[in-house]
Amino acid sequence: MTTAQPRPAAPIRLFGHPLSGHVHRVRLMLTLLGLPFEESKVDFAGGEHRRPEYLARNVFGQVPVIEDGEVTLADSNAILVYLALTYDPARRWLPADVRTQAEIQRWFSAAAGPLAYGAAAARVARIFSRPDNPQARAWAEGLFEVMERHLDGRDWLAAPHATLADIAMVTYTAHAPEGGVALDGLPRLRAWLQRVEALPGFVGMVRTPSPAA
């Protein structure tokens, strides 16, 4: 007898921005789990993220934030963990096995470190016409070379199947070319991206050609 997947009492509210990869990884997790949700775009240009009502949701004034009933939670990786533990009783996305959890945490660290300061930062510089950031591109290239070697003989980052590790890493990796970071010489990495994009329920993030492209 299978356990029915829990459902939120009302649609989950996602505060974010369509160009944010951090927001996309949460949106992707919501769709992979088949959960109802509504999106509220945060007006960064108008300073909405600095207003008291938004800072009450996230003291750092960042996106994403979710509201799920009485639960308000910020930080994309924290939200991924919450959604997996709340709405995935089969524990596919965050397995109960301690070793696998540790492997996922390692990739969370990569997502918050070299991915954020590398591919994500390079992309921001390009699409918002900010000063060139060669250090960010170097960080990104170094990380992707590590991932290319790691994917030798395996399909997924942390387990024999897709987990939160893959969700945390996929968006800014897939959109790295928007920041001037090529993926052409990384066949294993590109094959991994294709596997993630083939997951049932996958939704992509809007592609943004940079002014320098």
Backbone as a chain_set.jsonl record, in Angstrom:
{"seq": "MTTAQPRPAAPIRLFGHPLSGHVHRVRLMLTLLGLPFEESKVDFAGGEHRRPEYLARNVFGQVPVIEDGEVTLADSNAILVYLALTYDPARRWLPADVRTQAEIQRWFSAAAGPLAYGAAAARVARIFSRPDNPQARAWAEGLFEVMERHLDGRDWLAAPHATLADIAMVTYTAHAPEGGVALDGLPRLRAWLQRVEALPGFVGMVRTPSPAA", "coords": {"N": [[0.847, -1.197, 0.0], [0.657, 2.124, -0.97], [1.731, 5.322, 0.267], [-0.226, 8.213, 0.332], [0.614, 11.24, -1.291], [1.272, 14.106, 0.622], [-0.62, 17.188, 0.604], [-0.645, 20.736, 0.306], [-2.798, 22.838, 2.29], [-3.69, 25.125, 1.079], [-2.76, 26.873, -1.945], [0.772, 27.165, -2.182], [2.612, 30.105, -1.607], [4.907, 31.803, -3.556], [7.464, 34.022, -3.394], [9.339, 35.931, -5.572], [11.538, 36.371, -8.427], [11.534, 36.423, -11.969], [14.042, 36.163, -13.222], [15.782, 35.072, -11.449], [17.893, 32.488, -10.532], [17.968, 31.196, -8.082], [15.345, 31.41, -7.254], [14.199, 29.966, -9.309], [15.023, 27.313, -8.792], [13.439, 26.635, -6.637], [10.87, 26.947, -7.717], [11.038, 24.935, -9.618], [11.241, 22.659, -7.97], [8.73, 22.701, -6.768], [7.088, 22.186, -8.988], [8.021, 19.673, -9.779], [7.193, 18.165, -7.644], [4.518, 18.424, -8.003], [2.953, 20.36, -6.728], [0.474, 22.764, -5.796], [0.865, 26.237, -6.439], [1.331, 29.791, -6.087], [2.701, 32.666, -7.605], [4.423, 35.606, -6.577], [5.763, 38.446, -7.798], [8.64, 40.104, -6.802], [9.298, 43.48, -6.532], [12.139, 44.678, -7.247], [13.3, 46.931, -8.422], [11.628, 48.923, -7.538], [12.17, 48.876, -4.871], [10.874, 47.092, -3.176], [11.901, 44.922, -1.759], [13.198, 46.05, 0.36], [11.376, 47.015, 2.083], [9.511, 47.164, 5.178], [7.458, 45.196, 5.415], [8.252, 43.214, 3.656], [10.796, 42.581, 4.619], [10.035, 41.431, 6.964], [9.426, 38.928, 6.16], [11.816, 37.98, 5.13], [14.756, 38.706, 6.52], [17.057, 39.396, 5.202], [16.265, 40.536, 2.887], [16.038, 39.193, 0.445], [15.308, 37.017, -2.386], [14.446, 33.579, -2.943], [11.262, 33.488, -1.155], [8.95, 31.513, 0.608], [5.489, 31.088, 1.481], [3.691, 28.895, 3.282], [0.857, 28.064, 4.426], [1.017, 28.568, 7.819], [3.71, 28.679, 7.789], [6.547, 30.519, 7.033], [9.296, 30.85, 4.985], [12.663, 31.395, 4.057], [15.498, 31.375, 1.773], [16.816, 29.454, -0.738], [17.922, 26.79, -0.72], [17.233, 25.9, 1.839], [14.483, 25.96, 1.558], [14.12, 23.981, -0.377], [14.784, 21.685, 1.131], [12.766, 21.78, 3.093], [10.424, 21.465, 1.48], [10.878, 18.907, 0.413], [10.965, 17.266, 2.71], [8.444, 17.693, 3.709], [6.566, 17.167, 1.688], [7.264, 14.926, 0.238], [6.883, 11.943, 0.895], [8.016, 9.531, 0.118], [10.668, 9.963, 0.168], [12.399, 10.439, -1.972], [13.731, 12.702, -3.001], [15.234, 13.716, -0.905], [16.832, 11.502, 0.484], [16.61, 9.17, 3.266], [18.944, 7.977, 3.983], [21.983, 8.499, 5.586], [24.529, 8.953, 4.46], [23.896, 9.71, 1.849], [22.475, 12.045, 2.374], [24.548, 13.609, 3.386], [26.119, 13.846, 1.08], [24.386, 15.337, -0.509], [24.322, 17.693, 0.987], [26.92, 18.529, 0.571], [26.807, 19.348, -2.106], [24.944, 21.358, -1.853], [26.567, 23.205, -0.537], [28.349, 23.732, -2.597], [26.58, 24.953, -4.366], [25.945, 27.273, -2.975], [28.411, 28.418, -2.824], [30.949, 28.213, -4.959], [29.28, 28.041, -7.262], [27.405, 30.114, -6.952], [29.107, 32.351, -6.684], [30.455, 32.104, -8.981], [29.286, 31.076, -11.847], [26.698, 32.197, -11.509], [27.236, 34.844, -10.655], [28.729, 35.787, -12.844], [26.774, 35.698, -14.812], [24.894, 37.581, -13.852], [26.429, 39.917, -14.091], [26.626, 40.139, -16.879], [23.899, 40.161, -17.888], [22.794, 42.351, -16.66], [24.387, 44.362, -17.466], [26.721, 45.038, -16.012], [30.068, 45.723, -14.702], [32.632, 43.753, -16.256], [33.401, 40.462, -15.066], [35.886, 38.662, -14.686], [36.972, 36.956, -12.746], [34.768, 35.634, -11.694], [33.998, 34.074, -13.882], [36.21, 32.41, -14.002], [35.958, 31.024, -11.574], [33.58, 29.667, -12.17], [34.336, 28.053, -14.37], [36.24, 26.419, -13.156], [34.673, 25.034, -11.263], [32.905, 23.665, -12.978], [34.626, 21.978, -14.325], [35.327, 20.289, -12.223], [32.817, 19.121, -11.748], [32.461, 17.832, -14.197], [34.438, 15.828, -14.053], [33.48, 14.489, -11.782], [31.116, 13.396, -12.713], [31.867, 11.266, -14.214], [31.08, 8.109, -15.002], [28.751, 8.169, -13.547], [25.284, 9.131, -13.312], [23.961, 11.071, -11.855], [24.362, 13.634, -9.314], [24.513, 13.008, -6.498], [23.396, 10.557, -5.863], [22.078, 7.358, -7.096], [19.911, 8.262, -8.477], [17.97, 11.206, -9.323], [18.275, 13.92, -7.05], [17.896, 16.427, -4.438], [20.343, 17.632, -4.702], [20.899, 17.78, -7.445], [18.858, 19.494, -8.246], [19.55, 21.831, -6.901], [21.86, 22.572, -8.237], [21.366, 22.822, -10.966], [20.206, 25.086, -12.368], [21.801, 27.545, -12.54], [23.978, 26.394, -13.708], [23.025, 25.475, -16.204], [22.417, 27.945, -17.316], [24.807, 29.197, -17.529], [26.175, 29.969, -19.964], [24.988, 32.44, -20.508], [26.424, 34.151, -19.002], [28.82, 34.191, -20.229], [30.234, 31.838, -19.949], [31.278, 29.004, -21.352], [29.953, 25.762, -22.182], [30.729, 23.868, -23.915], [32.941, 22.066, -24.031], [32.375, 20.073, -22.207], [31.127, 17.28, -22.05], [29.955, 15.315, -20.312], [28.792, 16.879, -18.342], [26.937, 18.338, -19.854], [25.308, 16.239, -20.696], [24.269, 15.47, -18.255], [22.744, 17.764, -17.66], [20.786, 17.466, -19.626], [19.521, 15.161, -18.69], [18.399, 16.058, -16.3], [16.638, 17.982, -17.315], [14.879, 16.315, -18.592], [13.323, 15.238, -16.632], [10.111, 14.297, -15.362], [7.768, 16.854, -15.179], [9.558, 18.909, -15.253], [10.437, 22.348, -15.454], [11.758, 25.076, -17.192], [13.943, 27.971, -16.791], [13.521, 31.317, -17.914], [15.341, 32.186, -20.806], [17.931, 34.5, -21.16], [19.309, 36.584, -23.323], [22.441, 38.135, -23.212], [23.566, 41.599, -23.271], [26.145, 41.65, -24.222], [26.406, 39.396, -25.712]], "CA": [[0.0, 0.0, 0.0], [1.459, 3.338, -1.066], [1.289, 6.457, 1.06], [-0.617, 9.34, -0.497], [1.48, 12.404, -1.13], [0.599, 15.226, 1.304], [-0.904, 18.363, -0.201], [-0.88, 21.922, 1.129], [-4.208, 23.192, 2.441], [-3.914, 26.177, 0.089], [-1.554, 27.0, -2.777], [1.96, 27.778, -1.598], [2.924, 31.386, -2.228], [6.333, 31.938, -3.834], [7.916, 35.379, -3.683], [10.573, 35.787, -6.322], [11.757, 37.159, -9.639], [11.692, 35.436, -13.05], [15.424, 36.017, -13.67], [16.587, 34.526, -10.358], [18.078, 31.041, -10.514], [17.604, 30.711, -6.755], [13.884, 31.262, -7.278], [13.837, 28.897, -10.236], [15.191, 25.97, -8.216], [12.253, 26.387, -5.805], [9.757, 26.741, -8.652], [11.23, 23.609, -10.208], [10.897, 21.644, -6.977], [7.276, 22.723, -6.616], [6.46, 21.515, -10.128], [8.384, 18.255, -9.751], [6.343, 17.535, -6.627], [3.127, 18.604, -8.39], [2.279, 21.127, -5.684], [-0.123, 24.022, -6.256], [1.51, 27.422, -5.891], [1.113, 31.083, -6.728], [3.92, 33.471, -7.572], [4.363, 37.056, -6.399], [7.03, 39.03, -8.241], [9.166, 41.139, -5.924], [9.705, 44.642, -7.319], [13.434, 45.147, -6.767], [13.527, 48.291, -8.9], [10.847, 49.813, -6.682], [12.608, 48.781, -3.483], [9.974, 46.288, -2.347], [12.678, 44.019, -0.909], [13.714, 46.785, 1.512], [10.257, 47.502, 2.886], [9.335, 46.38, 6.412], [6.593, 44.023, 5.25], [9.017, 42.134, 3.027], [11.858, 42.199, 5.541], [9.433, 40.545, 7.969], [9.469, 37.574, 5.582], [13.23, 37.617, 4.988], [15.511, 39.837, 7.063], [18.12, 39.742, 4.269], [15.686, 41.21, 1.738], [16.372, 38.432, -0.749], [14.37, 36.007, -2.875], [13.01, 33.395, -2.785], [10.581, 33.237, 0.115], [7.65, 30.864, 0.437], [4.515, 31.032, 2.565], [2.919, 27.657, 3.212], [0.054, 28.138, 5.64], [1.643, 29.383, 8.857], [5.161, 28.611, 7.622], [7.234, 31.436, 6.129], [10.664, 30.345, 4.937], [13.538, 31.977, 3.051], [16.701, 30.662, 1.348], [16.383, 28.426, -1.69], [18.274, 25.432, -0.306], [16.395, 25.574, 2.995], [13.13, 25.689, 1.056], [14.148, 22.655, -1.002], [14.741, 20.688, 2.203], [11.418, 21.831, 3.676], [9.451, 20.874, 0.56], [11.135, 17.47, 0.301], [10.596, 16.58, 3.951], [7.012, 17.879, 3.971], [5.671, 16.724, 0.625], [7.802, 13.758, -0.479], [6.993, 10.87, 1.887], [8.865, 8.449, -0.385], [12.043, 10.408, 0.407], [13.217, 10.339, -3.181], [14.548, 13.878, -3.232], [16.163, 13.833, 0.224], [16.766, 10.165, 1.068], [16.89, 9.05, 4.699], [20.312, 7.491, 4.143], [22.828, 9.579, 6.086], [25.595, 9.225, 3.499], [23.337, 10.476, 0.734], [22.187, 13.385, 2.881], [25.817, 14.325, 3.458], [26.499, 14.17, -0.291], [23.52, 16.442, -0.937], [24.794, 18.893, 1.663], [28.141, 18.959, -0.109], [26.428, 20.085, -3.306], [24.355, 22.618, -1.382], [27.686, 24.101, -0.292], [28.838, 24.158, -3.908], [25.593, 25.872, -4.926], [26.033, 28.542, -2.253], [29.768, 28.927, -2.931], [31.498, 28.453, -6.295], [28.256, 28.259, -8.286], [26.851, 31.457, -6.76], [30.135, 33.355, -6.942], [30.99, 31.852, -10.306], [28.37, 31.2, -12.981], [25.602, 33.116, -11.204], [27.762, 36.212, -10.648], [29.082, 36.149, -14.216], [25.523, 35.935, -15.533], [24.35, 38.859, -13.391], [27.225, 40.988, -14.684], [26.303, 40.262, -18.302], [22.512, 40.501, -18.241], [22.48, 43.675, -16.124], [25.383, 45.292, -18.008], [27.639, 45.472, -14.972], [31.459, 45.514, -15.115], [33.043, 42.38, -16.516], [33.859, 39.775, -13.861], [36.651, 37.485, -15.115], [37.163, 36.03, -11.637], [33.572, 34.803, -11.614], [34.08, 33.074, -14.951], [37.236, 31.432, -13.608], [35.32, 30.17, -10.558], [32.611, 28.803, -12.844], [35.043, 27.056, -15.168], [36.85, 25.464, -12.234], [33.612, 24.186, -10.714], [32.355, 22.787, -14.011], [35.612, 20.921, -14.56], [35.155, 19.333, -11.119], [31.577, 18.389, -11.999], [32.699, 16.949, -15.343], [35.153, 14.649, -13.552], [32.608, 13.786, -10.839], [30.061, 12.694, -13.456], [32.431, 10.124, -14.931], [30.55, 6.85, -14.484], [27.501, 8.345, -12.788], [24.286, 9.959, -13.993], [23.459, 12.13, -10.976], [25.42, 14.164, -8.473], [24.632, 12.522, -5.122], [22.749, 9.252, -5.678], [21.792, 6.736, -8.394], [18.743, 8.927, -9.051], [17.96, 12.643, -9.078], [18.003, 14.359, -5.678], [17.967, 17.87, -4.264], [21.647, 18.103, -5.168], [20.769, 18.117, -8.858], [17.982, 20.656, -8.361], [20.285, 23.001, -6.427], [22.969, 22.914, -9.116], [21.074, 22.792, -12.395], [19.78, 26.307, -13.059], [22.908, 28.427, -12.903], [24.849, 25.662, -14.622], [22.408, 25.515, -17.534], [22.396, 29.317, -17.824], [26.158, 29.754, -17.481], [26.561, 30.688, -21.18], [24.51, 33.824, -20.469], [27.47, 34.921, -18.349], [30.061, 34.05, -20.964], [30.916, 30.596, -19.564], [30.89, 27.983, -22.329], [29.843, 24.382, -21.709], [30.964, 23.026, -25.092], [33.923, 21.008, -23.81], [31.989, 19.329, -21.007], [30.052, 16.393, -22.511], [29.235, 14.667, -19.208], [27.979, 17.916, -17.71], [25.806, 18.63, -20.732], [24.404, 15.078, -20.65], [23.56, 15.576, -16.969], [21.713, 18.791, -17.826], [19.698, 16.885, -20.41], [18.776, 14.231, -17.834], [17.56, 16.854, -15.388], [15.574, 18.612, -18.092], [13.94, 15.273, -19.012], [12.526, 14.785, -15.494], [8.69, 14.652, -15.471], [7.431, 18.057, -14.436], [10.6, 19.93, -15.342], [10.173, 23.64, -16.077], [12.983, 25.835, -17.309], [13.935, 29.402, -16.51], [13.589, 32.098, -19.141], [16.674, 32.458, -21.332], [18.136, 35.943, -21.259], [20.514, 36.959, -24.072], [23.118, 39.281, -22.598], [23.906, 42.633, -24.245], [27.475, 41.393, -24.775], [26.405, 38.136, -26.467]], "C": [[0.882, 1.247, 0.0], [0.86, 4.451, -0.225], [0.964, 7.616, 0.138], [0.3, 10.529, -0.225], [0.708, 13.518, -0.436], [0.407, 16.395, 0.342], [-1.089, 19.559, 0.722], [-2.363, 22.251, 1.178], [-4.618, 24.274, 1.445], [-2.66, 26.286, -0.76], [-0.408, 27.691, -2.024], [2.246, 29.077, -2.347], [4.436, 31.528, -2.348], [6.637, 33.383, -4.206], [9.247, 35.279, -4.422], [10.683, 36.753, -7.48], [12.067, 36.178, -10.77], [13.123, 35.232, -13.512], [16.329, 35.412, -12.607], [16.672, 33.006, -10.443], [17.758, 30.441, -9.164], [16.09, 30.49, -6.669], [13.497, 30.095, -8.181], [13.978, 27.524, -9.599], [14.026, 25.624, -7.282], [11.039, 26.135, -6.686], [9.835, 25.349, -9.267], [10.837, 22.519, -9.227], [9.386, 21.562, -6.774], [6.601, 21.982, -7.774], [6.806, 20.031, -10.16], [7.539, 17.495, -8.73], [4.854, 17.672, -6.95], [2.322, 19.404, -7.388], [1.666, 22.4, -6.264], [0.601, 25.211, -5.621], [1.153, 28.648, -6.708], [2.386, 31.897, -6.588], [3.606, 34.948, -7.39], [5.725, 37.622, -6.766], [7.431, 40.158, -7.302], [9.741, 42.256, -6.788], [11.016, 45.2, -6.749], [13.691, 46.589, -7.195], [12.792, 49.313, -8.035], [11.192, 49.714, -5.206], [11.72, 47.953, -2.577], [10.737, 45.411, -1.362], [13.253, 44.713, 0.323], [12.612, 47.293, 2.435], [10.019, 46.589, 4.084], [8.506, 45.12, 6.229], [7.329, 42.879, 4.569], [10.141, 41.665, 3.94], [11.327, 41.334, 6.68], [9.41, 39.106, 7.474], [10.912, 37.077, 5.477], [14.073, 38.819, 5.398], [16.64, 40.271, 6.132], [17.586, 40.45, 3.022], [15.946, 40.519, 0.426], [15.191, 37.562, -1.182], [15.153, 34.71, -3.052], [12.574, 33.347, -1.318], [9.318, 32.464, -0.231], [6.799, 31.08, 1.689], [3.661, 29.801, 2.336], [2.095, 27.569, 4.488], [0.716, 29.083, 6.638], [3.161, 29.416, 8.747], [5.622, 29.655, 6.612], [8.708, 31.076, 6.161], [11.423, 30.982, 3.783], [14.724, 31.051, 2.814], [16.314, 29.455, 0.503], [16.716, 27.016, -1.234], [17.467, 24.985, 0.904], [14.975, 25.229, 2.541], [13.085, 24.327, 0.374], [14.03, 21.555, 0.051], [13.342, 20.63, 2.813], [10.401, 21.138, 2.767], [9.636, 19.361, 0.465], [10.668, 16.723, 1.543], [9.098, 16.661, 4.24], [6.14, 17.168, 2.955], [6.204, 15.554, -0.207], [7.978, 12.607, 0.509], [7.855, 9.701, 1.427], [10.346, 8.753, -0.188], [12.931, 10.184, -0.813], [14.219, 11.488, -3.245], [15.556, 14.142, -2.114], [16.127, 12.501, 0.974], [17.147, 10.155, 2.543], [18.307, 8.581, 4.971], [21.254, 8.641, 4.49], [23.918, 9.943, 5.09], [25.072, 10.059, 2.338], [22.995, 11.89, 1.168], [23.461, 14.223, 2.95], [26.293, 14.728, 2.066], [25.667, 15.338, -0.817], [23.975, 17.743, -0.298], [26.068, 19.426, 1.016], [27.816, 19.769, -1.355], [25.663, 21.352, -2.977], [25.462, 23.645, -1.136], [28.268, 24.61, -1.604], [27.891, 25.17, -4.545], [25.688, 27.248, -4.279], [27.404, 29.186, -2.383], [30.196, 29.155, -4.364], [30.458, 28.622, -7.392], [27.696, 29.676, -8.184], [27.861, 32.542, -7.113], [30.767, 33.198, -8.331], [29.97, 32.126, -11.399], [27.255, 32.203, -12.722], [26.076, 34.561, -11.256], [28.138, 36.674, -12.044], [27.837, 36.465, -15.031], [24.911, 37.275, -15.137], [25.098, 40.019, -14.035], [26.848, 41.213, -16.143], [24.886, 40.795, -18.528], [22.094, 41.862, -17.691], [23.541, 44.709, -16.481], [26.269, 45.888, -16.917], [29.08, 45.209, -15.432], [31.793, 44.033, -15.272], [33.656, 41.757, -15.261], [34.632, 38.51, -14.252], [36.891, 36.485, -13.989], [35.968, 35.094, -11.49], [33.591, 33.72, -12.683], [35.113, 32.006, -14.61], [36.696, 30.482, -12.546], [34.384, 29.169, -11.233], [33.315, 27.699, -13.628], [35.696, 25.996, -14.288], [35.828, 24.505, -11.656], [33.111, 23.202, -11.76], [33.344, 21.684, -14.398], [35.542, 19.862, -13.468], [33.911, 18.487, -11.351], [31.741, 17.413, -13.154], [33.418, 15.679, -14.897], [34.263, 13.819, -12.629], [31.568, 12.935, -11.559], [30.594, 11.557, -14.322], [31.923, 8.835, -14.288], [29.308, 6.988, -13.637], [26.582, 9.301, -13.53], [23.877, 11.176, -13.188], [24.533, 12.506, -9.964], [25.6, 13.433, -7.152], [24.09, 11.117, -4.889], [22.543, 8.621, -7.049], [20.58, 7.341, -9.103], [18.828, 10.415, -8.724], [17.592, 12.947, -7.633], [18.026, 15.889, -5.636], [19.303, 18.432, -4.73], [21.561, 18.555, -6.626], [19.907, 19.358, -9.057], [18.73, 21.916, -7.95], [21.321, 23.479, -7.436], [22.565, 23.204, -10.562], [20.893, 24.164, -13.029], [20.951, 27.179, -13.485], [23.935, 27.72, -13.772], [24.295, 25.748, -16.046], [22.477, 26.906, -18.152], [23.767, 29.979, -17.779], [26.563, 30.47, -18.77], [26.067, 32.13, -21.221], [25.522, 34.735, -19.777], [28.811, 34.779, -19.03], [30.859, 32.81, -20.612], [30.42, 29.478, -20.487], [30.865, 26.602, -21.691], [30.221, 23.385, -22.803], [31.905, 21.854, -24.813], [33.635, 20.126, -22.623], [30.852, 18.364, -21.346], [29.281, 15.728, -21.382], [28.311, 15.67, -18.515], [26.753, 18.229, -18.554], [24.816, 17.465, -20.767], [23.613, 15.074, -19.349], [22.456, 16.624, -17.05], [20.517, 18.241, -18.599], [18.869, 15.913, -19.578], [17.876, 14.988, -16.868], [16.378, 17.438, -16.143], [14.541, 17.604, -18.595], [13.085, 14.755, -17.866], [11.06, 15.185, -15.683], [8.372, 15.851, -14.593], [8.47, 19.151, -14.526], [10.064, 21.193, -16.009], [11.483, 24.418, -16.097], [12.81, 27.275, -16.857], [14.109, 30.144, -17.826], [15.044, 32.337, -19.526], [16.8, 33.951, -21.575], [19.406, 36.239, -22.038], [21.148, 38.194, -23.439], [23.441, 40.319, -23.659], [25.242, 42.355, -24.92], [27.501, 40.167, -25.665], [26.457, 38.414, -27.957]], "O": [[1.746, 1.406, 0.862], [-0.353, 4.518, -0.028], [1.759, 7.971, -0.731], [0.703, 10.784, 0.91], [-0.401, 13.848, -0.857], [1.171, 16.568, -0.607], [-1.636, 19.411, 1.814], [-3.099, 21.98, 0.23], [-5.773, 24.325, 1.021], [-1.595, 25.835, -0.339], [-0.618, 28.679, -1.321], [2.135, 29.136, -3.572], [5.159, 31.39, -1.361], [6.134, 33.9, -5.203], [10.174, 34.62, -3.952], [10.028, 37.795, -7.522], [12.786, 35.202, -10.556], [13.411, 34.216, -14.144], [17.527, 35.254, -12.84], [15.651, 32.318, -10.429], [17.321, 29.293, -9.091], [15.624, 29.51, -6.087], [12.586, 29.33, -7.865], [13.144, 26.65, -9.835], [13.665, 24.455, -7.15], [10.265, 25.213, -6.43], [8.819, 24.669, -9.417], [10.172, 21.555, -9.606], [8.834, 20.472, -6.626], [5.647, 21.234, -7.559], [5.965, 19.212, -10.533], [7.212, 16.325, -8.931], [4.016, 17.102, -6.251], [1.129, 19.155, -7.212], [2.268, 23.044, -7.124], [0.912, 25.201, -4.43], [0.731, 28.553, -7.861], [3.07, 31.823, -5.567], [2.654, 35.474, -7.967], [6.726, 37.313, -6.12], [6.64, 41.065, -7.041], [10.567, 42.01, -7.667], [11.006, 46.077, -5.885], [14.235, 47.38, -6.424], [13.273, 50.426, -7.827], [10.581, 50.388, -4.377], [11.787, 48.079, -1.355], [10.268, 45.181, -0.247], [13.742, 44.046, 1.234], [12.891, 47.928, 3.451], [10.288, 45.389, 4.022], [8.813, 44.085, 6.82], [7.072, 41.71, 4.859], [10.407, 40.466, 4.023], [12.087, 40.584, 7.294], [9.377, 38.171, 8.274], [11.191, 35.901, 5.706], [14.097, 39.833, 4.701], [17.135, 41.392, 6.25], [18.368, 40.913, 2.192], [16.065, 41.176, -0.608], [14.216, 37.396, -0.449], [16.363, 34.728, -3.28], [13.378, 33.193, -0.399], [8.685, 32.732, -1.252], [7.316, 31.234, 2.796], [2.987, 29.683, 1.312], [2.566, 27.065, 5.507], [0.946, 30.255, 6.337], [3.826, 30.102, 9.523], [5.151, 29.678, 5.475], [9.309, 31.001, 7.232], [10.904, 31.098, 2.673], [14.934, 30.081, 3.543], [15.594, 28.563, 0.951], [15.876, 26.124, -1.347], [17.062, 23.826, 0.989], [14.348, 24.316, 3.079], [12.11, 23.593, 0.53], [13.265, 20.606, -0.12], [12.8, 19.545, 3.024], [9.608, 20.319, 3.231], [8.656, 18.617, 0.44], [10.045, 15.667, 1.439], [8.547, 15.804, 4.931], [5.093, 16.624, 3.305], [5.64, 15.236, -1.253], [9.102, 12.319, 0.921], [8.372, 8.954, 2.258], [11.186, 7.87, -0.365], [14.087, 9.784, -0.681], [15.403, 11.278, -3.508], [16.612, 14.727, -2.355], [15.453, 12.391, 1.998], [17.9, 11.009, 3.012], [18.82, 8.767, 6.075], [21.315, 9.639, 3.772], [24.202, 11.124, 4.895], [25.728, 11.003, 1.897], [23.202, 12.837, 0.409], [23.452, 15.406, 2.612], [26.814, 15.829, 1.885], [26.19, 16.223, -1.494], [24.013, 18.781, -0.958], [26.266, 20.638, 0.926], [28.478, 20.769, -1.634], [25.719, 22.322, -3.732], [25.313, 24.816, -1.484], [28.636, 25.78, -1.714], [28.33, 26.125, -5.184], [25.53, 28.268, -4.95], [27.559, 30.371, -2.088], [29.852, 30.183, -4.947], [30.736, 29.299, -8.381], [27.53, 30.358, -9.195], [27.519, 33.531, -7.761], [31.519, 34.061, -8.785], [29.805, 33.267, -11.831], [26.899, 32.976, -13.611], [25.402, 35.414, -11.833], [27.896, 37.828, -12.399], [27.838, 37.39, -15.843], [24.457, 38.025, -16.001], [24.484, 40.992, -14.473], [26.759, 42.356, -16.592], [24.691, 41.761, -19.265], [21.147, 42.467, -18.193], [23.6, 45.787, -15.889], [26.532, 47.09, -16.903], [29.288, 44.544, -16.447], [31.307, 43.183, -14.527], [34.34, 42.432, -14.491], [34.095, 37.406, -14.159], [37.001, 35.286, -14.246], [36.13, 33.91, -11.197], [33.237, 32.572, -12.413], [34.908, 30.827, -14.901], [36.942, 29.277, -12.604], [34.391, 27.981, -10.912], [32.923, 26.535, -13.551], [35.704, 24.814, -14.633], [36.079, 23.303, -11.567], [32.915, 22.025, -11.457], [32.935, 20.58, -14.758], [35.68, 18.671, -13.747], [33.945, 17.269, -11.172], [31.226, 16.296, -13.105], [33.054, 14.579, -15.312], [34.286, 12.59, -12.683], [31.184, 11.873, -11.07], [29.838, 10.953, -15.083], [32.295, 8.51, -13.16], [28.851, 6.002, -13.059], [27.035, 10.167, -14.279], [23.49, 12.198, -13.754], [25.505, 11.772, -9.784], [26.735, 13.248, -6.714], [24.306, 10.544, -3.821], [22.799, 9.266, -8.066], [20.269, 6.952, -10.228], [19.673, 10.831, -7.932], [16.706, 12.312, -7.061], [18.158, 16.551, -6.666], [19.379, 19.599, -5.115], [22.097, 19.602, -6.987], [20.187, 20.179, -9.931], [18.568, 22.962, -8.578], [21.628, 24.67, -7.485], [23.354, 23.781, -11.311], [21.385, 24.389, -14.135], [21.08, 27.517, -14.662], [24.684, 28.373, -14.498], [25.03, 26.063, -16.981], [22.583, 27.04, -19.371], [23.878, 31.19, -17.969], [27.24, 31.496, -18.693], [26.666, 32.963, -21.901], [25.479, 35.953, -19.947], [29.833, 35.194, -18.484], [32.043, 32.728, -20.939], [29.264, 29.064, -20.398], [31.643, 26.304, -20.784], [30.046, 22.179, -22.626], [31.677, 20.754, -25.317], [34.543, 19.495, -22.081], [29.71, 18.615, -20.958], [28.062, 15.587, -21.48], [27.184, 15.337, -18.15], [25.651, 18.368, -18.023], [23.608, 17.686, -20.86], [22.434, 14.719, -19.333], [21.35, 16.396, -16.56], [19.368, 18.523, -18.257], [17.651, 15.844, -19.739], [16.728, 14.604, -16.646], [15.245, 17.393, -15.663], [13.441, 17.995, -18.985], [12.208, 13.92, -18.085], [10.787, 16.303, -16.121], [8.675, 15.854, -13.4], [8.293, 20.219, -13.939], [9.334, 21.125, -16.998], [12.229, 24.412, -15.117], [11.703, 27.736, -16.581], [14.768, 29.653, -18.742], [15.876, 32.652, -18.676], [15.899, 34.586, -22.121], [20.494, 36.154, -21.469], [20.464, 39.179, -23.164], [23.578, 39.972, -24.832], [25.46, 42.77, -26.059], [28.512, 39.908, -26.318], [26.464, 37.481, -28.76]]}, "num_chains": 1, "name": "protein.A"}
